[in-house]
Amino acid sequence: MKEKTKEIIWAFEYCGCIYESSFATVSLHFTEEGAKKAMRKHKRAEKVEFKEYQKYHNSEPGLHESCKVKDKEFGMHEDWRVISMEVEE
């Protein structure tokens, strides 16, 4: 009987809140570079969304200074990662 070779796939995972959530698989890839490319694309999109939120949220009239997000850093409570996985039978 022919022995199967191990197949490896790469998962790009994202966690929206490291304190209250867990990682979720966003996409699966045949190569590590493919997974990293997907992660970079996702991170760029999240950063654009964060900046837009900052811009509009901070301009609300009467918003108390402590509620403004202008001093918050992008990705402060988020995390992104790429992991390898062996494909099971």
Secondary structure by P-SEA (a helix, b strand, c coil): cccccbbbbbbbbbbcccccbbbbbccccccaaaaaaaaaaaaaaaaaaaaaaaaaaaacccccccccccccccccccccbbbbbcccc
